[in-house]
Amino acid sequence: MKQQLSVAQRMGAARGFPHAVDPLESEQGMTQLAENEVRRAAEWESVLLIGDAETIGAARKWHEAVWNVELYARGLKDDPAGWTRAVQQVSRARDAFYALARRDLDIAGPPPPSGNWPRAWQQEDDPGDGT
């Protein structure tokens, strides 16, 4: 999913969406999305095999959130605010999956810190901060 999201975000950068960098033109991006989808589908079988129902459900929500970002990257959606919401949803869905996968794998301790997007350093400068 991470590779698909990276390609979609780069394609989004080429389309001018906010907080996206390293533009990737559509033709090259579409090829990479297709290749990554084949890999994702094959690797998904491992999650289906060992994950419990709740973890699999969270993984599916993460997949769907990434696919929604891909709709923007492919030019099927074009609202910049919707783009930002879609990528934020990916972060939330990924965090939920990680927490459940760690529990499912019996990994002690809290999950890693959230990778909420856009990151604080990517936010526009606050006009009231005096800089």
C-alpha positions in Angstrom: 0.0 0.0 0.0 2.9 2.4 0.8 4.2 2.1 -2.7 0.8 2.7 -4.3 0.3 5.7 -2.1 3.7 7.1 -2.9 3.1 6.8 -6.6 -0.4 8.3 -6.2 0.9 11.3 -4.2 3.6 11.9 -6.8 1.0 11.9 -9.5 -1.0 14.3 -7.4 2.0 16.6 -7.2 2.0 16.6 -11.0 -1.7 17.6 -10.9 -0.9 20.4 -8.5 -2.4 19.0 -5.3 -1.2 20.5 -2.0 1.5 19.0 0.2 2.5 16.6 -2.6 6.1 16.6 -4.0 8.3 14.9 -6.6 5.9 15.1 -9.5 5.3 12.0 -11.6 3.6 12.3 -14.9 0.4 10.3 -15.4 1.6 7.8 -18.0 4.6 6.6 -16.0 2.5 6.7 -12.8 -0.3 4.6 -14.2 2.2 1.9 -15.2 3.7 2.0 -11.7 0.2 1.9 -10.0 -0.7 -1.2 -12.1 2.6 -2.9 -11.1 2.2 -2.1 -7.5 -1.4 -3.3 -7.5 -0.3 -6.7 -8.7 2.2 -6.9 -5.9 -0.4 -5.7 -3.3 -2.8 -8.3 -4.4 -0.3 -11.1 -4.1 0.9 -9.9 -0.7 -2.6 -9.4 0.5 -3.0 -13.2 0.6 -0.6 -13.3 3.6 -2.7 -10.9 5.5 -5.9 -12.9 4.7 -4.1 -16.1 5.8 -2.8 -14.9 9.2 -4.9 -11.8 10.2 -8.0 -11.9 12.4 -11.2 -10.5 11.1 -10.8 -7.1 12.7 -7.2 -6.7 11.3 -8.4 -7.7 7.8 -11.2 -5.2 8.1 -8.8 -2.4 9.0 -6.5 -3.4 6.2 -9.4 -3.2 3.7 -10.2 0.3 5.0 -6.6 1.3 4.4 -6.7 -0.2 0.8 -9.9 1.7 0.1 -8.5 5.0 1.4 -5.4 4.6 -0.8 -7.6 3.7 -3.8 -9.6 6.9 -3.1 -6.3 8.9 -3.3 -5.6 7.1 -6.6 -8.9 8.5 -8.0 -7.5 12.0 -7.5 -4.1 11.0 -8.9 -5.8 9.5 -12.0 -7.8 12.7 -12.6 -11.2 11.2 -11.7 -11.5 13.6 -8.8 -10.1 17.1 -8.7 -11.0 18.9 -5.5 -7.8 20.1 -3.6 -9.7 20.0 -0.2 -11.0 16.5 -1.0 -7.4 15.5 -1.8 -6.2 16.6 1.6 -9.1 14.9 3.3 -8.4 11.7 1.3 -4.8 11.6 2.3 -5.6 12.3 5.9 -8.0 9.4 5.8 -5.1 7.2 4.5 -3.1 8.2 7.6 -5.9 7.3 10.0 -6.7 4.0 8.2 -3.0 3.0 8.2 -2.6 3.9 11.9 -5.7 1.8 12.8 -4.4 -1.2 10.7 -0.9 -1.0 12.4 -2.4 -1.0 15.8 -4.6 -4.0 15.1 -1.8 -5.9 13.2 0.5 -5.4 16.2 -2.1 -6.7 18.5 -2.8 -9.6 16.2 0.9 -10.5 16.1 1.1 -10.1 19.9 3.7 -7.3 19.7 3.9 -5.6 23.1 3.9 -1.8 23.6 2.1 1.0 21.9 2.0 1.3 18.1 4.4 3.7 16.4 3.6 7.4 16.5 1.0 8.4 14.0 2.2 9.5 10.6 -0.6 11.9 10.2 -0.4 13.7 6.9 0.2 16.4 6.0 3.0 16.6 8.6 3.3 19.7 10.8 6.3 20.9 8.8 4.3 20.6 5.6 1.6 23.0 6.8 1.5 26.5 5.5 3.2 29.1 7.7 0.8 30.5 10.3 0.3 34.2 9.4 0.0 35.0 13.1 3.4 33.5 14.0 5.3 36.8 13.4 7.5 35.4 10.6 
